[in-house]
């Protein structure tokens, strides 16, 4: 699709910050569609932009995923791979992308009906993995992720046309209210905040360590927080948070002794396949924004 003829529903990375009302559905499946999510929970997701699940992975399973995470982040070959992000100060591995391709353990998790079944139900179609990664926040100073909408980046830099994408963050350690947990502004998914400023070439190399392009202004974030409030998510290992692609979210630094780790999977509808970026000079690498649209079965 050429940039001259396509319609950009959500302009961003221009001269100024622009708020655009959402025109896409939040839940794409029709009322009463079969799936693992109860109708009342779907209605809550529609309203708030997220769904918290107390136990997605059982206590008897969590050790397998914890062991695999530890194996990956301590493997020198994985650390040297371009798919790994290293903490600037400690030089420890902070994130590993495309884990569903480099790990059989996490590949099986992607195909687990408890996971992909919920994604299909929310998005109303078959889905593929747009992105997957493990995130590690060791204690005593691991840095957080600043406020942002994932869709702003995926639209601008990966070319996702519509808001038909959902993420799940599955806790692999205890998420306390003190160790840098996920925060979301409930209802913020109803407004797209187009950010100011052009996208530098190869912006991903910097943004994976510290977000710059695509960062909302303090003024806009204050208005969003005043309007929507902020919800902090806590829970045991195995709990999960599903959230809409346009939900404004972030997390703080972890200065406690208690590590926080999670596996993060992004499902996109096969009917919303990526095109050319809407506000970036080049595509991001495929290990960050997939170009293989094969449905997860």
LOPAVEX-520179 format. One record per residue (C-alpha): x, y, z. Coordinates in nm, 4 decimals, padded with zeros to 6 digits, always signed. Layout:
<atoms>
atom east X	north Y	up Z
...
</atoms>
This chain:
<atoms>
atom east +00.0000	north +00.0000	up +00.0000
atom east +00.1483	north +00.3376	up -00.0981
atom east +00.1748	north +00.6214	up +00.1485
atom east +00.0009	north +00.8507	up -00.1050
atom east -00.3292	north +00.6626	up -00.1144
atom east -00.3722	north +00.5104	up +00.2307
atom east -00.5648	north +00.6761	up +00.5124
atom east -00.3870	north +00.7486	up +00.8378
atom east -00.6507	north +00.7336	up +01.1114
atom east -00.4055	north +00.8226	up +01.3881
atom east -00.1551	north +01.0938	up +01.2907
atom east +00.1574	north +01.1227	up +01.5052
atom east +00.5202	north +01.2425	up +01.5093
atom east +00.4247	north +01.5776	up +01.3551
atom east +00.4977	north +01.9365	up +01.4515
atom east +00.2698	north +01.9304	up +01.7544
atom east +00.0962	north +01.6870	up +01.9890
atom east -00.2547	north +01.5951	up +01.8675
atom east -00.5283	north +01.3994	up +02.0495
atom east -00.7516	north +01.1921	up +01.8217
atom east -01.0647	north +01.0068	up +01.9406
atom east -01.0450	north +00.6342	up +01.8842
atom east -01.2493	north +00.5139	up +01.5856
atom east -01.1748	north +00.1410	up +01.6194
atom east -01.3595	north -00.1057	up +01.8426
atom east -01.1935	north -00.2226	up +02.1622
atom east -01.3474	north -00.5705	up +02.1661
atom east -01.3830	north -00.6924	up +01.8086
atom east -01.5762	north -01.0160	up +01.8609
atom east -01.9582	north -00.9938	up +01.8621
atom east -02.1469	north -01.0147	up +02.1937
atom east -02.1847	north -01.3723	up +02.3064
atom east -01.8912	north -01.5019	up +02.1022
atom east -01.7414	north -01.8160	up +02.2514
atom east -01.4116	north -01.7938	up +02.4372
atom east -01.2417	north -01.8186	up +02.7759
atom east -01.3280	north -01.4604	up +02.8818
atom east -01.6603	north -01.4032	up +03.0562
atom east -01.8901	north -01.1388	up +02.9062
atom east -01.8656	north -00.9249	up +03.2206
atom east -01.4859	north -00.9280	up +03.1948
atom east -01.5027	north -00.8345	up +02.8262
atom east -01.7228	north -00.5396	up +02.9212
atom east -01.4653	north -00.4365	up +03.1788
atom east -01.1915	north -00.4612	up +02.9168
atom east -01.3999	north -00.2474	up +02.6807
atom east -01.4441	north +00.0159	up +02.9529
atom east -01.1000	north +00.0180	up +03.1162
atom east -00.8678	north -00.1127	up +02.8465
atom east -00.7311	north -00.3959	up +03.0592
atom east -00.8175	north -00.7258	up +03.2243
atom east -00.6295	north -00.8634	up +03.5259
atom east -00.6220	north -01.2412	up +03.5787
atom east -00.5187	north -01.3704	up +03.9187
atom east -00.3824	north -01.7015	up +03.7903
atom east -00.3177	north -01.7624	up +03.4224
atom east -00.0292	north -02.0032	up +03.4853
atom east -00.0535	north -02.2466	up +03.7739
atom east +00.1984	north -02.2794	up +04.0593
atom east +00.3049	north -02.6198	up +03.9249
atom east +00.3999	north -02.4615	up +03.5898
atom east +00.5651	north -02.1347	up +03.6852
atom east +00.9008	north -02.2917	up +03.7745
atom east +00.9467	north -02.4060	up +03.4129
atom east +00.9138	north -02.0508	up +03.2826
atom east +01.1316	north -01.9044	up +03.5574
atom east +01.4071	north -02.1535	up +03.4795
atom east +01.3859	north -02.0768	up +03.1079
atom east +01.4046	north -01.7019	up +03.1720
atom east +01.7133	north -01.7507	up +03.3893
atom east +01.8713	north -01.9721	up +03.1250
atom east +01.8200	north -01.7110	up +02.8552
atom east +01.9467	north -01.4085	up +03.0485
atom east +02.2620	north -01.5892	up +03.1655
atom east +02.3517	north -01.7346	up +02.8249
atom east +02.6455	north -01.5340	up +02.6783
atom east +02.5252	north -01.6076	up +02.3246
atom east +02.1817	north -01.4660	up +02.4020
atom east +02.3338	north -01.1565	up +02.5648
atom east +02.5463	north -01.0940	up +02.2531
atom east +02.2461	north -01.1362	up +02.0210
atom east +02.0917	north -00.8206	up +01.8736
atom east +01.7580	north -00.9311	up +02.0156
atom east +01.8822	north -00.8642	up +02.3692
atom east +01.8700	north -00.5262	up +02.5429
atom east +02.1363	north -00.4698	up +02.8079
atom east +02.0955	north -00.2390	up +03.1096
atom east +02.3313	north +00.0577	up +03.0477
atom east +02.4685	north +00.0756	up +03.4029
atom east +02.4861	north -00.2860	up +03.5228
atom east +02.5330	north -00.4465	up +03.1778
atom east +02.2771	north -00.7069	up +03.2781
atom east +02.0215	north -00.8301	up +03.0270
atom east +01.7045	north -00.6226	up +03.0540
atom east +01.4948	north -00.7716	up +02.7718
atom east +01.5162	north -01.0495	up +02.5158
atom east +01.2948	north -01.0148	up +02.2077
atom east +01.1401	north -01.2823	up +01.9890
atom east +01.1458	north -01.5355	up +02.2723
atom east +00.8746	north -01.7411	up +02.1052
atom east +01.1254	north -01.8155	up +01.8276
atom east +01.4394	north -01.8753	up +02.0332
atom east +01.2760	north -02.0746	up +02.3141
atom east +01.0572	north -02.3847	up +02.2793
atom east +00.9232	north -02.3210	up +02.6301
atom east +00.7885	north -01.9764	up +02.5454
atom east +00.6762	north -02.0934	up +02.1998
atom east +00.4468	north -02.3440	up +02.3698
atom east +00.3118	north -02.0680	up +02.5941
atom east +00.2161	north -01.8599	up +02.2889
atom east +00.0168	north -02.1559	up +02.1524
atom east -00.1507	north -02.2280	up +02.4879
atom east -00.5276	north -02.1781	up +02.4494
atom east -00.5386	north -01.9956	up +02.7827
atom east -00.3252	north -01.7322	up +02.6119
atom east -00.4005	north -01.7255	up +02.2391
atom east -00.7694	north -01.8085	up +02.2973
atom east -00.8175	north -01.4855	up +02.4895
atom east -00.6391	north -01.2895	up +02.2186
atom east -00.8667	north -01.4325	up +01.9486
atom east -01.1741	north -01.3515	up +02.1554
atom east -01.0732	north -00.9882	up +02.2113
atom east -00.9622	north -00.9288	up +01.8520
atom east -01.2383	north -01.1289	up +01.6842
atom east -01.0141	north -01.3149	up +01.4400
atom east -00.7109	north -01.5344	up +01.4055
atom east -00.3997	north -01.3699	up +01.5413
atom east -00.0244	north -01.3707	up +01.4927
atom east +00.2573	north -01.2619	up +01.7227
atom east +00.3623	north -00.9059	up +01.6473
atom east +00.6205	north -00.9056	up +01.9254
atom east +00.7325	north -01.1177	up +02.2198
atom east +00.9920	north -01.0612	up +02.4871
atom east +01.0972	north -01.1326	up +02.8409
atom east +01.1584	north -00.8331	up +03.0681
atom east +01.3853	north -00.8471	up +03.3704
atom east +01.3936	north -00.5918	up +03.6512
atom east +01.6503	north -00.7040	up +03.9073
atom east +01.6498	north -00.5347	up +04.2445
atom east +01.8511	north -00.2312	up +04.3476
atom east +01.8139	north +00.0064	up +04.0589
atom east +01.6666	north -00.1492	up +03.7447
atom east +01.5168	north +00.1313	up +03.5392
atom east +01.1518	north +00.1580	up +03.4446
atom east +00.9613	north +00.2224	up +03.1211
atom east +00.8252	north +00.5757	up +03.0804
atom east +00.4582	north +00.6491	up +03.0015
atom east +00.3593	north +00.5587	up +02.6470
atom east +00.0983	north +00.4019	up +02.4219
atom east +00.2348	north +00.0943	up +02.2453
atom east +00.0109	north +00.1581	up +01.9468
atom east +00.1687	north +00.5005	up +01.8937
atom east +00.5000	north +00.3269	up +01.8266
atom east +00.3574	north +00.0264	up +01.6440
atom east +00.1589	north +00.2574	up +01.4148
atom east +00.4377	north +00.5092	up +01.3581
atom east +00.7330	north +00.2712	up +01.3264
atom east +00.5877	north -00.0731	up +01.2437
atom east +00.2922	north +00.0247	up +01.0254
atom east +00.0004	north -00.1289	up +01.2151
atom east -00.3007	north +00.0466	up +01.0581
atom east -00.5676	north -00.0057	up +01.3247
atom east -00.6039	north -00.0633	up +01.6976
atom east -00.6658	north -00.4353	up +01.6651
atom east -00.3776	north -00.5525	up +01.8812
atom east -00.3656	north -00.6766	up +02.2402
atom east -00.0824	north -00.7470	up +02.4833
atom east -00.0495	north -00.9801	up +02.7776
atom east +00.2077	north -00.9403	up +03.0536
atom east +00.2495	north -01.2620	up +03.2526
atom east +00.4289	north -01.2274	up +03.5855
atom east +00.7162	north -01.4690	up +03.6433
atom east +00.7948	north -01.3239	up +03.9864
atom east +00.5880	north -01.1618	up +04.2593
atom east +00.4639	north -00.8174	up +04.1556
atom east +00.4563	north -00.6016	up +04.4674
atom east +00.3367	north -00.2420	up +04.4842
atom east +00.7002	north -00.1392	up +04.5354
atom east +00.9151	north -00.3213	up +04.2779
atom east +00.8388	north -00.1311	up +03.9594
atom east +00.5049	north -00.2813	up +03.8639
atom east +00.2914	north -00.2052	up +03.5597
atom east +00.0739	north +00.1072	up +03.5793
atom east -00.2150	north +00.1818	up +03.3412
atom east -00.4492	north +00.4800	up +03.3100
atom east -00.7982	north +00.3201	up +03.2906
atom east -00.9976	north +00.4453	up +02.9921
atom east -00.6996	north +00.6141	up +02.8288
atom east -00.7273	north +00.3696	up +02.5370
atom east -01.0235	north +00.5732	up +02.4070
atom east -00.7995	north +00.8615	up +02.2986
atom east -00.4970	north +00.8374	up +02.0698
atom east -00.2258	north +01.0845	up +02.1648
atom east -00.0163	north +01.1674	up +01.8598
atom east +00.3259	north +01.2797	up +01.9810
atom east +00.5361	north +01.5672	up +01.8507
atom east +00.8698	north +01.5311	up +01.6741
atom east +01.0076	north +01.3307	up +01.3837
atom east +01.1274	north +00.9728	up +01.4213
atom east +01.5074	north +00.9430	up +01.3924
atom east +01.6435	north +00.6704	up +01.1673
atom east +01.7074	north +00.3483	up +01.3651
atom east +01.5223	north +00.5037	up +01.6587
atom east +01.4636	north +00.1576	up +01.8055
atom east +01.8291	north +00.1272	up +01.9102
atom east +01.7843	north +00.4116	up +02.1568
atom east +01.4173	north +00.3711	up +02.2441
atom east +01.4582	north +00.0146	up +02.3727
atom east +01.6774	north +00.1534	up +02.6512
atom east +01.5192	north +00.4958	up +02.6974
atom east +01.2081	north +00.6209	up +02.5212
atom east +01.2392	north +00.9568	up +02.3441
atom east +01.0460	north +00.9762	up +02.0172
atom east +00.6826	north +00.8929	up +02.0867
atom east +00.6933	north +01.0247	up +02.4429
atom east +00.3885	north +01.2262	up +02.5553
atom east +00.4368	north +01.5713	up +02.7059
atom east +00.4117	north +01.6306	up +03.0807
atom east +00.1044	north +01.8462	up +03.0188
atom east -00.0759	north +01.5750	up +02.8226
atom east +00.0120	north +01.3059	up +03.0761
atom east -00.1140	north +01.5240	up +03.3600
atom east -00.4470	north +01.5725	up +03.1824
atom east -00.4738	north +01.1990	up +03.1143
atom east -00.3935	north +01.1103	up +03.4770
atom east -00.6385	north +01.3679	up +03.6127
atom east -00.9117	north +01.2355	up +03.3833
atom east -00.8486	north +00.8618	up +03.4110
atom east -00.6490	north +00.7991	up +03.7272
atom east -00.3713	north +00.5412	up +03.7527
atom east -00.4035	north +00.1702	up +03.8355
atom east -00.1028	north -00.0234	up +03.9699
atom east -00.1011	north -00.3990	up +03.9093
atom east +00.0228	north -00.6438	up +04.1704
atom east +00.0019	north -01.0199	up +04.1846
atom east +00.1771	north -01.3494	up +04.2318
atom east +00.3923	north -01.5255	up +03.9755
atom east +00.1539	north -01.6670	up +03.7165
atom east -00.0875	north -01.3741	up +03.7278
atom east -00.1430	north -01.1787	up +03.4078
atom east -00.2627	north -00.8454	up +03.2766
atom east -00.4187	north -00.8157	up +02.9320
atom east -00.4258	north -00.4611	up +02.7989
atom east -00.5327	north -00.2751	up +02.4892
atom east -00.2657	north -00.1557	up +02.2482
atom east -00.3538	north +00.2115	up +02.3049
atom east -00.3659	north +00.2058	up +02.6860
atom east -00.1340	north +00.4669	up +02.8381
atom east +00.1022	north +00.2713	up +03.0620
atom east +00.4470	north +00.2627	up +03.2148
atom east +00.6432	north +00.1372	up +03.5139
atom east +00.8793	north +00.2824	up +03.7699
atom east +01.2352	north +00.1932	up +03.8677
atom east +01.2886	north -00.1049	up +04.0939
atom east +01.4990	north +00.0067	up +04.3897
atom east +01.3789	north -00.2748	up +04.6154
atom east +01.5747	north -00.5975	up +04.6756
atom east +01.2973	north -00.7913	up +04.5012
atom east +01.3308	north -00.8673	up +04.1294
atom east +01.0395	north -00.8347	up +03.8896
atom east +01.0280	north -01.0335	up +03.5667
atom east +00.7590	north -01.1034	up +03.3098
atom east +00.6961	north -01.2473	up +02.9664
atom east +00.5243	north -01.0046	up +02.7306
atom east +00.3358	north -01.1242	up +02.4214
atom east +00.1685	north -00.9004	up +02.1631
atom east -00.1014	north -01.0503	up +01.9429
atom east -00.2224	north -00.8702	up +01.6297
atom east -00.5205	north -00.9601	up +01.4142
atom east -00.4339	north -01.1233	up +01.0824
atom east -00.6795	north -00.8702	up +00.9367
atom east -00.4591	north -00.5840	up +01.0632
atom east -00.1263	north -00.6893	up +00.9129
atom east +00.1555	north -00.4358	up +00.9197
atom east +00.2131	north -00.2109	up +00.6193
atom east +00.4877	north +00.0488	up +00.5752
atom east +00.5492	north +00.2744	up +00.8788
atom east +00.3157	north +00.5724	up +00.9097
atom east +00.5708	north +00.8064	up +01.0694
atom east +00.9200	north +00.6629	up +01.0412
atom east +01.1794	north +00.6535	up +00.7619
atom east +01.2306	north +00.2751	up +00.7821
atom east +01.0713	north -00.0303	up +00.9360
atom east +01.2003	north -00.1603	up +01.2675
atom east +01.3690	north -00.5045	up +01.2566
atom east +01.1378	north -00.8027	up +01.2346
atom east +01.2371	north -00.9294	up +01.5794
atom east +01.0661	north -00.6166	up +01.7194
atom east +00.7804	north -00.5772	up +01.4700
atom east +00.6972	north -00.9029	up +01.2920
atom east +00.6390	north -00.9340	up +00.9184
atom east +00.5450	north -01.3013	up +00.9378
atom east +00.1652	north -01.2949	up +00.9650
atom east +00.1180	north -01.6706	up +01.0052
atom east -00.1746	north -01.7325	up +01.2447
atom east -00.1048	north -01.8938	up +01.5796
atom east -00.2850	north -02.2290	up +01.5825
</atoms>
